[in-house]
Amino acid sequence: MTGVFHFMAIFFAGVFVRGSLSGRRSPINTEPSRPMGAVKASVSSLLIVFAILGASIGGGAAESTQPRFAVLVFSKTSAFRHDSIPQGIAAIKALGAENGFAVDSTEDAARFTVAELARYKVVVFLCTTGDILDTDQKAVFERYIRSGGGFVGIHSASDTEYQWAWYGRLVGAYFASHPQIQRATVRIEDRGHASTEGVPAIWERTDEWYNFRSNPRGAVHVLATLDEATYSGGKMGVDHPIAWCQEIEGGRSWYTAMGHTSESYAEPLYRLHLLGGIESAAGVAGSCAR
């Protein structure tokens, strides 16, 4: 914009200088000049330039503020409720603002309609628990995924809808138990995925570490595992998946069991993990085909 105003100042100076000079009589040619005609022509030219610049600047601004895609964060609970939900919503909204995608949040299951979900590239189940959708809403969500939608499950998204078998396949595995919050080592299995390429291959952090009712390996693409030798209370043995993704029935699914604590959502590495998961579920950061 500074360059535009500089150009305007020079242009106006030229207009008035020419108008002033053209109003004088030349010692050689004594015919009177027509300064107003020159000024009118210059002003007309200036208006044309302004129109072009305005269209260019306005178009650029509109283009730069257009989000790449939209995300709906759904955090309804009917069982245990995590204190970290507000921090999770704030973190995802901040990631959206920083990375060019729009974020809405809700706990209203009535928004699970065909028209409403069509607005979003990804639906995030943030620390949901228990039964949260009715029969019609479940059918809408299944249709959304089969139409190419993306799902992100965070932490207790696996402690949700135990009687909905389709959802069990979508999230990958159901929660079984957890020990107390403690520090443990996460080992990255696929360093090429968007959600794991930015974190250390051996990632030490504090969280509430889930055991699952079944091992999802074979049905999903495992991205990271938990080293049970580095903490107490693990019950899955040497193969303990903790984050994974899959392509399912035309849609995309990404899940991380991490994210219990409020502090998680302020961790730069965990936020990178979430960002990559959201972008992969949106289909803008590579595929997750097994």
PAKOLTI-334435 format. One record per residue (C-alpha): residue number from 1; y, x, z. Coordinates in Angstrom, 3 decimals, always signed. Example, Ala and Ser with C-alpha at 12.3 -4.5 7.8 and 13.67 -1.06 7.14 Angstrom:
BEGIN
<drengu><n>1</n><north>-4.500</north><east>+12.300</east><up>+7.800</up></drengu>
<drengu><n>2</n><north>-1.060</north><east>+13.670</east><up>+7.140</up></drengu>
This chain:
BEGIN
<drengu><n>1</n><north>+0.000</north><east>+0.000</east><up>+0.000</up></drengu>
<drengu><n>2</n><north>+2.389</north><east>+2.940</east><up>+0.651</up></drengu>
<drengu><n>3</n><north>+2.050</north><east>+3.972</east><up>-2.978</up></drengu>
<drengu><n>4</n><north>+2.882</north><east>+0.428</east><up>-4.138</up></drengu>
<drengu><n>5</n><north>+6.091</north><east>+0.274</east><up>-2.109</up></drengu>
<drengu><n>6</n><north>+7.076</north><east>+3.747</east><up>-3.314</up></drengu>
<drengu><n>7</n><north>+6.643</north><east>+2.531</east><up>-6.878</up></drengu>
<drengu><n>8</n><north>+8.746</north><east>-0.564</east><up>-6.132</up></drengu>
<drengu><n>9</n><north>+11.601</north><east>+1.532</east><up>-4.718</up></drengu>
<drengu><n>10</n><north>+11.656</north><east>+3.761</east><up>-7.797</up></drengu>
<drengu><n>11</n><north>+11.472</north><east>+0.746</east><up>-10.104</up></drengu>
<drengu><n>12</n><north>+14.369</north><east>-1.069</east><up>-8.412</up></drengu>
<drengu><n>13</n><north>+16.467</north><east>+2.104</east><up>-8.394</up></drengu>
<drengu><n>14</n><north>+15.877</north><east>+2.489</east><up>-12.110</up></drengu>
<drengu><n>15</n><north>+16.795</north><east>-1.138</east><up>-12.766</up></drengu>
<drengu><n>16</n><north>+20.136</north><east>-0.955</east><up>-10.987</up></drengu>
<drengu><n>17</n><north>+21.045</north><east>+2.491</east><up>-12.287</up></drengu>
<drengu><n>18</n><north>+20.406</north><east>+1.340</east><up>-15.839</up></drengu>
<drengu><n>19</n><north>+22.347</north><east>-1.855</east><up>-15.202</up></drengu>
<drengu><n>20</n><north>+25.264</north><east>+0.089</east><up>-13.771</up></drengu>
<drengu><n>21</n><north>+25.346</north><east>+2.640</east><up>-16.578</up></drengu>
<drengu><n>22</n><north>+25.014</north><east>+0.022</east><up>-19.308</up></drengu>
<drengu><n>23</n><north>+28.106</north><east>-1.710</east><up>-17.959</up></drengu>
<drengu><n>24</n><north>+30.321</north><east>+1.303</east><up>-18.848</up></drengu>
<drengu><n>25</n><north>+31.961</north><east>+1.810</east><up>-22.255</up></drengu>
<drengu><n>26</n><north>+30.720</north><east>+4.740</east><up>-24.263</up></drengu>
<drengu><n>27</n><north>+33.464</north><east>+6.978</east><up>-25.655</up></drengu>
<drengu><n>28</n><north>+31.611</north><east>+7.023</east><up>-28.971</up></drengu>
<drengu><n>29</n><north>+30.565</north><east>+3.414</east><up>-29.294</up></drengu>
<drengu><n>30</n><north>+33.222</north><east>+1.019</east><up>-28.063</up></drengu>
<drengu><n>31</n><north>+31.023</north><east>-2.090</east><up>-28.430</up></drengu>
<drengu><n>32</n><north>+30.484</north><east>-3.734</east><up>-24.979</up></drengu>
<drengu><n>33</n><north>+26.926</north><east>-3.548</east><up>-23.604</up></drengu>
<drengu><n>34</n><north>+24.914</north><east>-6.461</east><up>-22.215</up></drengu>
<drengu><n>35</n><north>+23.785</north><east>-5.311</east><up>-18.731</up></drengu>
<drengu><n>36</n><north>+22.432</north><east>-8.692</east><up>-17.557</up></drengu>
<drengu><n>37</n><north>+19.996</north><east>-8.862</east><up>-20.437</up></drengu>
<drengu><n>38</n><north>+18.637</north><east>-5.458</east><up>-19.516</up></drengu>
<drengu><n>39</n><north>+18.328</north><east>-6.428</east><up>-15.846</up></drengu>
<drengu><n>40</n><north>+16.551</north><east>-9.699</east><up>-16.725</up></drengu>
<drengu><n>41</n><north>+14.080</north><east>-7.827</east><up>-18.924</up></drengu>
<drengu><n>42</n><north>+13.458</north><east>-5.302</east><up>-16.154</up></drengu>
<drengu><n>43</n><north>+12.968</north><east>-8.025</east><up>-13.545</up></drengu>
<drengu><n>44</n><north>+10.517</north><east>-9.818</east><up>-15.866</up></drengu>
<drengu><n>45</n><north>+8.577</north><east>-6.586</east><up>-16.259</up></drengu>
<drengu><n>46</n><north>+8.610</north><east>-6.099</east><up>-12.503</up></drengu>
<drengu><n>47</n><north>+7.226</north><east>-9.597</east><up>-11.917</up></drengu>
<drengu><n>48</n><north>+4.378</north><east>-8.865</east><up>-14.310</up></drengu>
<drengu><n>49</n><north>+3.618</north><east>-5.617</east><up>-12.479</up></drengu>
<drengu><n>50</n><north>+3.667</north><east>-7.457</east><up>-9.125</up></drengu>
<drengu><n>51</n><north>+1.253</north><east>-10.079</east><up>-10.463</up></drengu>
<drengu><n>52</n><north>-1.167</north><east>-7.392</east><up>-11.627</up></drengu>
<drengu><n>53</n><north>-0.896</north><east>-5.435</east><up>-8.376</up></drengu>
<drengu><n>54</n><north>-1.254</north><east>-8.583</east><up>-6.304</up></drengu>
<drengu><n>55</n><north>-4.397</north><east>-9.643</east><up>-8.132</up></drengu>
<drengu><n>56</n><north>-5.849</north><east>-6.157</east><up>-7.774</up></drengu>
<drengu><n>57</n><north>-5.019</north><east>-5.793</east><up>-4.082</up></drengu>
<drengu><n>58</n><north>-6.052</north><east>-9.347</east><up>-3.226</up></drengu>
<drengu><n>59</n><north>-9.310</north><east>-9.038</east><up>-5.132</up></drengu>
<drengu><n>60</n><north>-10.135</north><east>-5.771</east><up>-3.398</up></drengu>
<drengu><n>61</n><north>-9.482</north><east>-7.251</east><up>+0.043</up></drengu>
<drengu><n>62</n><north>-11.654</north><east>-10.295</east><up>-0.666</up></drengu>
<drengu><n>63</n><north>-14.429</north><east>-8.092</east><up>-1.954</up></drengu>
<drengu><n>64</n><north>-14.331</north><east>-5.762</east><up>+1.051</up></drengu>
<drengu><n>65</n><north>-14.553</north><east>-8.611</east><up>+3.582</up></drengu>
<drengu><n>66</n><north>-17.484</north><east>-10.380</east><up>+1.916</up></drengu>
<drengu><n>67</n><north>-20.573</north><east>-9.898</east><up>+4.142</up></drengu>
<drengu><n>68</n><north>-23.732</north><east>-8.480</east><up>+2.573</up></drengu>
<drengu><n>69</n><north>-25.851</north><east>-11.170</east><up>+4.240</up></drengu>
<drengu><n>70</n><north>-25.871</north><east>-13.469</east><up>+7.280</up></drengu>
<drengu><n>71</n><north>-28.002</north><east>-13.430</east><up>+10.435</up></drengu>
<drengu><n>72</n><north>-28.741</north><east>-16.209</east><up>+12.932</up></drengu>
<drengu><n>73</n><north>-29.560</north><east>-15.046</east><up>+16.468</up></drengu>
<drengu><n>74</n><north>-31.692</north><east>-17.635</east><up>+18.282</up></drengu>
<drengu><n>75</n><north>-32.124</north><east>-17.102</east><up>+22.037</up></drengu>
<drengu><n>76</n><north>-33.502</north><east>-20.380</east><up>+23.392</up></drengu>
<drengu><n>77</n><north>-35.849</north><east>-20.098</east><up>+26.381</up></drengu>
<drengu><n>78</n><north>-38.096</north><east>-22.584</east><up>+28.141</up></drengu>
<drengu><n>79</n><north>-39.763</north><east>-20.091</east><up>+30.494</up></drengu>
<drengu><n>80</n><north>-38.475</north><east>-16.771</east><up>+31.862</up></drengu>
<drengu><n>81</n><north>-34.885</north><east>-16.020</east><up>+30.862</up></drengu>
<drengu><n>82</n><north>-33.694</north><east>-12.442</east><up>+30.367</up></drengu>
<drengu><n>83</n><north>-30.344</north><east>-11.428</east><up>+31.825</up></drengu>
<drengu><n>84</n><north>-29.913</north><east>-9.121</east><up>+28.829</up></drengu>
<drengu><n>85</n><north>-29.497</north><east>-11.942</east><up>+26.282</up></drengu>
<drengu><n>86</n><north>-25.660</north><east>-11.848</east><up>+26.267</up></drengu>
<drengu><n>87</n><north>-25.728</north><east>-8.072</east><up>+25.781</up></drengu>
<drengu><n>88</n><north>-28.249</north><east>-8.478</east><up>+22.976</up></drengu>
<drengu><n>89</n><north>-26.087</north><east>-11.018</east><up>+21.167</up></drengu>
<drengu><n>90</n><north>-23.000</north><east>-8.837</east><up>+21.585</up></drengu>
<drengu><n>91</n><north>-24.846</north><east>-5.779</east><up>+20.269</up></drengu>
<drengu><n>92</n><north>-26.104</north><east>-7.564</east><up>+17.157</up></drengu>
<drengu><n>93</n><north>-22.642</north><east>-8.960</east><up>+16.462</up></drengu>
<drengu><n>94</n><north>-21.193</north><east>-5.469</east><up>+16.814</up></drengu>
<drengu><n>95</n><north>-23.819</north><east>-4.090</east><up>+14.423</up></drengu>
<drengu><n>96</n><north>-22.882</north><east>-6.809</east><up>+11.963</up></drengu>
<drengu><n>97</n><north>-19.182</north><east>-5.988</east><up>+12.189</up></drengu>
<drengu><n>98</n><north>-19.894</north><east>-2.282</east><up>+11.727</up></drengu>
<drengu><n>99</n><north>-22.378</north><east>-2.683</east><up>+8.888</up></drengu>
<drengu><n>100</n><north>-21.092</north><east>-5.575</east><up>+6.828</up></drengu>
<drengu><n>101</n><north>-23.253</north><east>-8.551</east><up>+7.756</up></drengu>
<drengu><n>102</n><north>-22.263</north><east>-11.825</east><up>+9.415</up></drengu>
<drengu><n>103</n><north>-23.823</north><east>-12.923</east><up>+12.702</up></drengu>
<drengu><n>104</n><north>-24.014</north><east>-16.384</east><up>+14.292</up></drengu>
<drengu><n>105</n><north>-25.790</north><east>-17.143</east><up>+17.570</up></drengu>
<drengu><n>106</n><north>-27.269</north><east>-20.357</east><up>+18.951</up></drengu>
<drengu><n>107</n><north>-29.725</north><east>-21.866</east><up>+21.409</up></drengu>
<drengu><n>108</n><north>-29.701</north><east>-25.204</east><up>+19.609</up></drengu>
<drengu><n>109</n><north>-33.072</north><east>-25.785</east><up>+17.941</up></drengu>
<drengu><n>110</n><north>-31.537</north><east>-28.692</east><up>+16.002</up></drengu>
<drengu><n>111</n><north>-30.071</north><east>-26.061</east><up>+13.685</up></drengu>
<drengu><n>112</n><north>-33.559</north><east>-25.445</east><up>+12.309</up></drengu>
<drengu><n>113</n><north>-33.062</north><east>-27.553</east><up>+9.199</up></drengu>
<drengu><n>114</n><north>-33.649</north><east>-26.550</east><up>+5.588</up></drengu>
<drengu><n>115</n><north>-29.937</north><east>-26.621</east><up>+4.742</up></drengu>
<drengu><n>116</n><north>-28.886</north><east>-24.690</east><up>+7.843</up></drengu>
<drengu><n>117</n><north>-31.453</north><east>-21.893</east><up>+7.640</up></drengu>
<drengu><n>118</n><north>-30.724</north><east>-21.459</east><up>+3.925</up></drengu>
<drengu><n>119</n><north>-27.394</north><east>-19.923</east><up>+4.985</up></drengu>
<drengu><n>120</n><north>-29.157</north><east>-16.957</east><up>+6.615</up></drengu>
<drengu><n>121</n><north>-31.115</north><east>-14.003</east><up>+5.317</up></drengu>
<drengu><n>122</n><north>-32.588</north><east>-13.259</east><up>+8.754</up></drengu>
<drengu><n>123</n><north>-33.361</north><east>-15.293</east><up>+11.873</up></drengu>
<drengu><n>124</n><north>-33.591</north><east>-13.206</east><up>+15.061</up></drengu>
<drengu><n>125</n><north>-35.654</north><east>-14.492</east><up>+17.987</up></drengu>
<drengu><n>126</n><north>-33.861</north><east>-12.640</east><up>+20.794</up></drengu>
<drengu><n>127</n><north>-35.860</north><east>-12.672</east><up>+24.033</up></drengu>
<drengu><n>128</n><north>-37.062</north><east>-16.228</east><up>+23.429</up></drengu>
<drengu><n>129</n><north>-39.769</north><east>-17.594</east><up>+25.735</up></drengu>
<drengu><n>130</n><north>-42.054</north><east>-20.612</east><up>+25.893</up></drengu>
<drengu><n>131</n><north>-42.097</north><east>-23.554</east><up>+23.492</up></drengu>
<drengu><n>132</n><north>-38.728</north><east>-23.752</east><up>+21.751</up></drengu>
<drengu><n>133</n><north>-39.210</north><east>-25.718</east><up>+18.497</up></drengu>
<drengu><n>134</n><north>-40.587</north><east>-29.189</east><up>+17.824</up></drengu>
<drengu><n>135</n><north>-43.048</north><east>-30.027</east><up>+15.059</up></drengu>
<drengu><n>136</n><north>-40.437</north><east>-30.672</east><up>+12.378</up></drengu>
<drengu><n>137</n><north>-38.480</north><east>-27.549</east><up>+13.275</up></drengu>
<drengu><n>138</n><north>-41.642</north><east>-25.458</east><up>+13.078</up></drengu>
<drengu><n>139</n><north>-42.344</north><east>-26.815</east><up>+9.589</up></drengu>
<drengu><n>140</n><north>-38.789</north><east>-25.933</east><up>+8.516</up></drengu>
<drengu><n>141</n><north>-39.128</north><east>-22.386</east><up>+9.825</up></drengu>
<drengu><n>142</n><north>-42.455</north><east>-21.885</east><up>+8.070</up></drengu>
<drengu><n>143</n><north>-40.848</north><east>-23.080</east><up>+4.843</up></drengu>
<drengu><n>144</n><north>-37.927</north><east>-20.694</east><up>+5.424</up></drengu>
<drengu><n>145</n><north>-40.231</north><east>-17.668</east><up>+5.694</up></drengu>
<drengu><n>146</n><north>-42.290</north><east>-18.753</east><up>+2.676</up></drengu>
<drengu><n>147</n><north>-39.043</north><east>-19.032</east><up>+0.713</up></drengu>
<drengu><n>148</n><north>-38.330</north><east>-15.349</east><up>+1.310</up></drengu>
<drengu><n>149</n><north>-36.581</north><east>-15.452</east><up>+4.687</up></drengu>
<drengu><n>150</n><north>-36.625</north><east>-12.671</east><up>+7.249</up></drengu>
<drengu><n>151</n><north>-37.740</north><east>-12.752</east><up>+10.892</up></drengu>
<drengu><n>152</n><north>-36.816</north><east>-10.311</east><up>+13.658</up></drengu>
<drengu><n>153</n><north>-38.558</north><east>-10.628</east><up>+17.016</up></drengu>
<drengu><n>154</n><north>-37.121</north><east>-8.809</east><up>+20.020</up></drengu>
<drengu><n>155</n><north>-39.042</north><east>-8.203</east><up>+23.246</up></drengu>
<drengu><n>156</n><north>-40.215</north><east>-11.582</east><up>+24.596</up></drengu>
<drengu><n>157</n><north>-40.270</north><east>-13.138</east><up>+21.142</up></drengu>
<drengu><n>158</n><north>-43.971</north><east>-12.342</east><up>+21.643</up></drengu>
<drengu><n>159</n><north>-43.918</north><east>-14.470</east><up>+24.834</up></drengu>
<drengu><n>160</n><north>-43.103</north><east>-17.534</east><up>+22.755</up></drengu>
<drengu><n>161</n><north>-44.996</north><east>-20.468</east><up>+21.181</up></drengu>
<drengu><n>162</n><north>-48.546</north><east>-19.559</east><up>+22.225</up></drengu>
<drengu><n>163</n><north>-49.973</north><east>-22.755</east><up>+20.711</up></drengu>
<drengu><n>164</n><north>-48.406</north><east>-22.197</east><up>+17.275</up></drengu>
<drengu><n>165</n><north>-50.971</north><east>-20.043</east><up>+15.459</up></drengu>
<drengu><n>166</n><north>-48.736</north><east>-19.457</east><up>+12.439</up></drengu>
<drengu><n>167</n><north>-46.029</north><east>-18.031</east><up>+14.683</up></drengu>
<drengu><n>168</n><north>-48.601</north><east>-15.779</east><up>+16.313</up></drengu>
<drengu><n>169</n><north>-49.317</north><east>-14.245</east><up>+12.918</up></drengu>
<drengu><n>170</n><north>-45.598</north><east>-13.960</east><up>+12.165</up></drengu>
<drengu><n>171</n><north>-44.698</north><east>-12.126</east><up>+15.378</up></drengu>
<drengu><n>172</n><north>-47.892</north><east>-10.049</east><up>+15.171</up></drengu>
<drengu><n>173</n><north>-49.262</north><east>-10.252</east><up>+18.723</up></drengu>
<drengu><n>174</n><north>-48.757</north><east>-12.245</east><up>+21.910</up></drengu>
<drengu><n>175</n><north>-47.574</north><east>-10.801</east><up>+25.229</up></drengu>
<drengu><n>176</n><north>-50.202</north><east>-10.367</east><up>+27.970</up></drengu>
<drengu><n>177</n><north>-48.619</north><east>-8.464</east><up>+30.874</up></drengu>
<drengu><n>178</n><north>-46.263</north><east>-5.669</east><up>+31.879</up></drengu>
<drengu><n>179</n><north>-45.874</north><east>-3.159</east><up>+34.704</up></drengu>
<drengu><n>180</n><north>-42.565</north><east>-2.425</east><up>+36.428</up></drengu>
<drengu><n>181</n><north>-39.639</north><east>-1.045</east><up>+34.441</up></drengu>
<drengu><n>182</n><north>-40.036</north><east>+2.698</east><up>+34.020</up></drengu>
<drengu><n>183</n><north>-39.521</north><east>+5.633</east><up>+31.694</up></drengu>
<drengu><n>184</n><north>-42.125</north><east>+6.232</east><up>+28.988</up></drengu>
<drengu><n>185</n><north>-42.616</north><east>+8.007</east><up>+25.675</up></drengu>
<drengu><n>186</n><north>-42.570</north><east>+6.177</east><up>+22.351</up></drengu>
<drengu><n>187</n><north>-44.212</north><east>+8.033</east><up>+19.465</up></drengu>
<drengu><n>188</n><north>-42.885</north><east>+7.205</east><up>+16.018</up></drengu>
<drengu><n>189</n><north>-45.722</north><east>+6.630</east><up>+13.582</up></drengu>
<drengu><n>190</n><north>-43.696</north><east>+5.915</east><up>+10.432</up></drengu>
<drengu><n>191</n><north>-40.539</north><east>+8.024</east><up>+10.279</up></drengu>
<drengu><n>192</n><north>-39.620</north><east>+6.678</east><up>+6.849</up></drengu>
<drengu><n>193</n><north>-38.860</north><east>+3.119</east><up>+7.918</up></drengu>
<drengu><n>194</n><north>-35.239</north><east>+2.030</east><up>+8.373</up></drengu>
<drengu><n>195</n><north>-35.813</north><east>+1.144</east><up>+12.036</up></drengu>
<drengu><n>196</n><north>-37.403</north><east>+4.465</east><up>+12.994</up></drengu>
<drengu><n>197</n><north>-35.941</north><east>+7.119</east><up>+10.699</up></drengu>
<drengu><n>198</n><north>-32.904</north><east>+7.585</east><up>+12.943</up></drengu>
<drengu><n>199</n><north>-34.734</north><east>+8.037</east><up>+16.256</up></drengu>
<drengu><n>200</n><north>-36.653</north><east>+11.080</east><up>+17.563</up></drengu>
<drengu><n>201</n><north>-40.324</north><east>+11.405</east><up>+16.663</up></drengu>
<drengu><n>202</n><north>-40.967</north><east>+11.546</east><up>+20.410</up></drengu>
<drengu><n>203</n><north>-38.564</north><east>+9.043</east><up>+21.927</up></drengu>
<drengu><n>204</n><north>-38.251</north><east>+8.865</east><up>+25.702</up></drengu>
<drengu><n>205</n><north>-36.556</north><east>+5.816</east><up>+27.161</up></drengu>
<drengu><n>206</n><north>-36.661</north><east>+3.287</east><up>+29.994</up></drengu>
<drengu><n>207</n><north>-37.800</north><east>-0.296</east><up>+29.425</up></drengu>
<drengu><n>208</n><north>-40.301</north><east>-2.968</east><up>+30.416</up></drengu>
<drengu><n>209</n><north>-43.445</north><east>-2.006</east><up>+28.513</up></drengu>
<drengu><n>210</n><north>-45.574</north><east>-4.857</east><up>+27.198</up></drengu>
<drengu><n>211</n><north>-49.338</north><east>-5.051</east><up>+26.980</up></drengu>
<drengu><n>212</n><north>-50.534</north><east>-7.474</east><up>+24.291</up></drengu>
<drengu><n>213</n><north>-53.428</north><east>-9.916</east><up>+24.095</up></drengu>
<drengu><n>214</n><north>-54.681</north><east>-8.164</east><up>+20.966</up></drengu>
<drengu><n>215</n><north>-53.932</north><east>-5.031</east><up>+19.001</up></drengu>
<drengu><n>216</n><north>-51.996</north><east>-6.035</east><up>+15.857</up></drengu>
<drengu><n>217</n><north>-52.990</north><east>-2.961</east><up>+13.881</up></drengu>
<drengu><n>218</n><north>-54.699</north><east>-3.965</east><up>+10.662</up></drengu>
<drengu><n>219</n><north>-52.654</north><east>-7.137</east><up>+10.360</up></drengu>
<drengu><n>220</n><north>-49.258</north><east>-5.378</east><up>+10.488</up></drengu>
<drengu><n>221</n><north>-47.753</north><east>-2.009</east><up>+9.629</up></drengu>
<drengu><n>222</n><north>-47.361</north><east>-0.119</east><up>+12.929</up></drengu>
<drengu><n>223</n><north>-44.077</north><east>+1.789</east><up>+13.207</up></drengu>
<drengu><n>224</n><north>-44.264</north><east>+3.133</east><up>+16.750</up></drengu>
<drengu><n>225</n><north>-46.792</north><east>+3.408</east><up>+19.573</up></drengu>
<drengu><n>226</n><north>-46.519</north><east>+3.830</east><up>+23.318</up></drengu>
<drengu><n>227</n><north>-48.034</north><east>+6.876</east><up>+25.046</up></drengu>
<drengu><n>228</n><north>-49.797</north><east>+5.366</east><up>+28.054</up></drengu>
<drengu><n>229</n><north>-50.239</north><east>+8.851</east><up>+29.566</up></drengu>
<drengu><n>230</n><north>-46.471</north><east>+8.963</east><up>+30.207</up></drengu>
<drengu><n>231</n><north>-46.220</north><east>+5.885</east><up>+32.451</up></drengu>
<drengu><n>232</n><north>-48.360</north><east>+3.685</east><up>+34.690</up></drengu>
<drengu><n>233</n><north>-49.605</north><east>+0.197</east><up>+33.924</up></drengu>
<drengu><n>234</n><north>-50.618</north><east>+0.499</east><up>+30.280</up></drengu>
<drengu><n>235</n><north>-53.758</north><east>-1.481</east><up>+29.412</up></drengu>
<drengu><n>236</n><north>-54.247</north><east>-0.966</east><up>+25.676</up></drengu>
<drengu><n>237</n><north>-55.532</north><east>+2.587</east><up>+25.638</up></drengu>
<drengu><n>238</n><north>-54.717</north><east>+5.352</east><up>+23.185</up></drengu>
<drengu><n>239</n><north>-53.591</north><east>+2.934</east><up>+20.473</up></drengu>
<drengu><n>240</n><north>-50.726</north><east>+0.906</east><up>+21.907</up></drengu>
<drengu><n>241</n><north>-48.406</north><east>-0.403</east><up>+19.164</up></drengu>
<drengu><n>242</n><north>-44.893</north><east>-1.171</east><up>+20.390</up></drengu>
<drengu><n>243</n><north>-42.991</north><east>-1.866</east><up>+17.128</up></drengu>
<drengu><n>244</n><north>-44.238</north><east>-3.032</east><up>+13.748</up></drengu>
<drengu><n>245</n><north>-43.383</north><east>-4.904</east><up>+10.559</up></drengu>
<drengu><n>246</n><north>-45.111</north><east>-6.857</east><up>+7.822</up></drengu>
<drengu><n>247</n><north>-44.601</north><east>-8.873</east><up>+4.670</up></drengu>
<drengu><n>248</n><north>-46.047</north><east>-12.309</east><up>+5.236</up></drengu>
<drengu><n>249</n><north>-46.336</north><east>-15.372</east><up>+2.987</up></drengu>
<drengu><n>250</n><north>-43.363</north><east>-14.329</east><up>+0.864</up></drengu>
<drengu><n>251</n><north>-41.135</north><east>-13.395</east><up>+3.800</up></drengu>
<drengu><n>252</n><north>-40.540</north><east>-10.352</east><up>+6.003</up></drengu>
<drengu><n>253</n><north>-41.181</north><east>-9.832</east><up>+9.714</up></drengu>
<drengu><n>254</n><north>-40.114</north><east>-7.028</east><up>+12.082</up></drengu>
<drengu><n>255</n><north>-40.871</north><east>-6.887</east><up>+15.797</up></drengu>
<drengu><n>256</n><north>-40.025</north><east>-4.540</east><up>+18.657</up></drengu>
<drengu><n>257</n><north>-41.301</north><east>-5.004</east><up>+22.191</up></drengu>
<drengu><n>258</n><north>-38.372</north><east>-2.959</east><up>+23.494</up></drengu>
<drengu><n>259</n><north>-35.154</north><east>-4.564</east><up>+24.699</up></drengu>
<drengu><n>260</n><north>-35.793</north><east>-5.984</east><up>+28.181</up></drengu>
<drengu><n>261</n><north>-32.911</north><east>-4.283</east><up>+29.976</up></drengu>
<drengu><n>262</n><north>-29.210</north><east>-4.928</east><up>+29.466</up></drengu>
<drengu><n>263</n><north>-28.726</north><east>-1.163</east><up>+29.194</up></drengu>
<drengu><n>264</n><north>-30.960</north><east>-1.064</east><up>+26.110</up></drengu>
<drengu><n>265</n><north>-28.296</north><east>-2.745</east><up>+23.996</up></drengu>
<drengu><n>266</n><north>-25.765</north><east>-0.018</east><up>+24.775</up></drengu>
<drengu><n>267</n><north>-28.133</north><east>+2.792</east><up>+23.750</up></drengu>
<drengu><n>268</n><north>-27.110</north><east>+4.287</east><up>+20.369</up></drengu>
<drengu><n>269</n><north>-30.725</north><east>+5.013</east><up>+19.399</up></drengu>
<drengu><n>270</n><north>-31.945</north><east>+1.547</east><up>+20.319</up></drengu>
<drengu><n>271</n><north>-29.068</north><east>+0.026</east><up>+18.348</up></drengu>
<drengu><n>272</n><north>-30.109</north><east>+2.121</east><up>+15.337</up></drengu>
<drengu><n>273</n><north>-33.641</north><east>+0.793</east><up>+15.834</up></drengu>
<drengu><n>274</n><north>-32.348</north><east>-2.794</east><up>+15.833</up></drengu>
<drengu><n>275</n><north>-30.080</north><east>-2.239</east><up>+12.837</up></drengu>
<drengu><n>276</n><north>-32.939</north><east>-0.886</east><up>+10.734</up></drengu>
<drengu><n>277</n><north>-35.153</north><east>-3.774</east><up>+11.783</up></drengu>
<drengu><n>278</n><north>-32.551</north><east>-6.363</east><up>+10.825</up></drengu>
<drengu><n>279</n><north>-31.802</north><east>-4.711</east><up>+7.492</up></drengu>
<drengu><n>280</n><north>-35.496</north><east>-4.390</east><up>+6.625</up></drengu>
<drengu><n>281</n><north>-36.079</north><east>-8.056</east><up>+7.484</up></drengu>
<drengu><n>282</n><north>-33.131</north><east>-8.889</east><up>+5.232</up></drengu>
<drengu><n>283</n><north>-34.816</north><east>-6.992</east><up>+2.386</up></drengu>
<drengu><n>284</n><north>-31.961</north><east>-4.485</east><up>+1.956</up></drengu>
<drengu><n>285</n><north>-33.656</north><east>-1.462</east><up>+3.534</up></drengu>
<drengu><n>286</n><north>-37.008</north><east>-1.118</east><up>+1.822</up></drengu>
<drengu><n>287</n><north>-40.252</north><east>-3.005</east><up>+2.108</up></drengu>
<drengu><n>288</n><north>-42.962</north><east>-3.121</east><up>+4.738</up></drengu>
<drengu><n>289</n><north>-46.026</north><east>-3.728</east><up>+2.619</up></drengu>
<drengu><n>290</n><north>-49.231</north><east>-2.563</east><up>+4.236</up></drengu>
